Amino acid sequence: MDVVIRDTKTIAEFKAKKAIMEARAADCYAAHRAAFENWTDGDPVKALYSWDGSFIVEYASGRWWHYRETSSGEVEWY
């Protein structure tokens, strides 16, 4: 999976942020996929943060979704 990372100053910082983003993408994917009987978007192929701070995951289908955590700790997509 491609991960778009901006504003890191060291390789260690880059690697840490990449690991966090990959884990978050996996969590978002799992929650989103579980909500559907037939998931048609495929696996995650890219993860990045939007200008507004939302987390974006692009899937093999070419579709992408914004994700955020609700006040109750659930993953929400739009």
Backbone hydrogen bonds in HBPLUS format (Angstrom, degrees):
<---DONOR---> <-ACCEPTOR-->    atom                        ^
c    i                          cat <-CA-CA->   ^        H-A-AA   ^      H-
h    n   atom  resd res      DA  || num        DHA   H-A  angle D-A-AA Bond
n    s   type  num  typ     dist DA aas  dist angle  dist       angle   num
A0002-ASP N   A0045-VAL O   2.84 MM  43  6.00 164.4  1.87 142.6 137.4     1
A0047-ALA N   A0002-ASP O   2.90 MM  45  6.43 137.6  2.09 144.2 157.5     2
A0004-VAL N   A0047-ALA O   2.93 MM  43  6.31 165.6  1.95 168.5 173.3     3
A0014-PHE N   A0010-THR O   3.00 MM   4  6.26 156.3  2.06 145.4 152.1     4
A0015-LYS N   A0011-ILE O   2.87 MM   4  6.13 165.1  1.89 155.4 158.6     5
A0016-ALA N   A0012-ALA O   2.98 MM   4  6.16 157.6  2.04 147.7 153.6     6
A0017-LYS N   A0013-GLU O   2.98 MM   4  6.13 164.4  2.01 149.6 153.8     7
A0018-LYS N   A0014-PHE O   2.87 MM   4  6.03 155.6  1.93 151.2 158.7     8
A0019-ALA N   A0015-LYS O   3.03 MM   4  6.20 160.7  2.07 145.9 150.2     9
A0020-ILE N   A0016-ALA O   3.08 MM   4  6.33 158.5  2.13 147.7 153.4    10
A0021-MET N   A0017-LYS O   2.93 MM   4  6.14 160.6  1.97 149.0 154.3    11
A0022-GLU N   A0018-LYS O   2.87 MM   4  6.08 157.1  1.93 153.0 159.3    12
A0023-ALA N   A0019-ALA O   3.03 MM   4  6.18 158.3  2.08 145.7 151.3    13
A0024-ARG N   A0020-ILE O   2.93 MM   4  6.14 156.3  1.98 147.0 154.2    14
A0025-ALA N   A0021-MET O   2.89 MM   4  6.03 158.5  1.93 146.4 152.2    15
A0026-ALA N   A0022-GLU O   3.03 MM   4  6.22 154.6  2.09 142.7 149.4    16
A0027-ASP N   A0023-ALA O   2.97 MM   4  6.25 154.9  2.04 147.3 153.9    17
A0028-CYS N   A0024-ARG O   2.89 MM   4  6.12 164.2  1.91 155.0 159.0    18
A0029-TYR N   A0025-ALA O   2.90 MM   4  5.99 162.3  1.93 148.6 153.9    19
A0030-ALA N   A0026-ALA O   2.96 MM   4  6.09 162.0  1.99 146.0 150.8    20
A0031-ALA N   A0027-ASP O   3.05 MM   4  6.25 164.9  2.07 151.0 154.4    21
A0032-HIS N   A0028-CYS O   2.93 MM   4  6.04 165.4  1.95 152.0 156.6    22
A0033-ARG N   A0029-TYR O   2.83 MM   4  5.85 169.8  1.84 155.2 158.8    23
A0034-ALA N   A0030-ALA O   3.03 MM   4  6.02 154.2  2.09 141.1 148.2    24
A0035-ALA N   A0032-HIS O   3.13 MM   3  5.41 143.1  2.27 103.9 114.2    25
A0036-PHE N   A0033-ARG O   3.10 MM   3  5.54 165.5  2.12 115.3 119.8    26
A0061-SER N   A0041-ASP O   3.05 MM  20  4.82 147.0  2.16 145.4 139.4    27
A0060-ALA N   A0043-ASP O   2.94 MM  17  5.64 140.6  2.09 151.4 163.2    28
A0045-VAL N   A0058-GLU O   2.80 MM  13  5.76 172.6  1.80 153.1 153.3    29
A0046-LYS N   A0058-GLU O   3.34 MM  12  5.04 151.4  2.43 137.2 133.6    30
A0058-GLU N   A0046-LYS O   2.84 MM  12  5.04 165.3  1.87 144.2 149.2    31
A0048-LEU N   A0056-ILE O   3.02 MM   8  5.33 155.9  2.08 147.3 152.4    32
A0056-ILE N   A0048-LEU O   2.76 MM   8  5.33 172.0  1.76 176.3 173.4    33
A0050-SER N   A0054-SER O   2.79 MM   4  5.30 168.9  1.80 160.5 164.4    34
A0053-GLY N   A0050-SER O   2.99 MM   3  5.22 165.2  2.02 112.5 116.1    35
A0055-PHE N   A0067-TYR O   3.30 MM  12  5.17 163.6  2.33 155.4 151.0    36
A0067-TYR N   A0055-PHE O   2.67 MM  12  5.17 148.8  1.76 154.0 164.3    37
A0057-VAL N   A0065-TRP O   3.01 MM   8  5.57 156.9  2.06 155.8 162.7    38
A0065-TRP N   A0057-VAL O   2.97 MM   8  5.57 155.5  2.03 149.0 153.6    39
A0059-TYR N   A0063-ARG O   2.82 MM   4  5.64 168.0  1.83 174.6 176.3    40
A0062-GLY N   A0059-TYR O   2.84 MM   3  5.54 165.6  1.86 125.3 130.3    41
A0078-TYR N   A0066-HIS O   3.03 MM  12  5.41 147.7  2.14 143.1 149.9    42
A0068-ARG N   A0076-GLU O   2.97 MM   8  5.41 148.1  2.07 150.1 157.3    43
A0076-GLU N   A0068-ARG O   2.82 MM   8  5.41 165.1  1.84 168.2 173.0    44
A0070-THR N   A0074-GLU O   2.81 MM   4  5.32 164.3  1.83 155.6 161.1    45
A0073-GLY N   A0070-THR O   2.93 MM   3  5.19 161.9  1.97 111.1 116.4    46
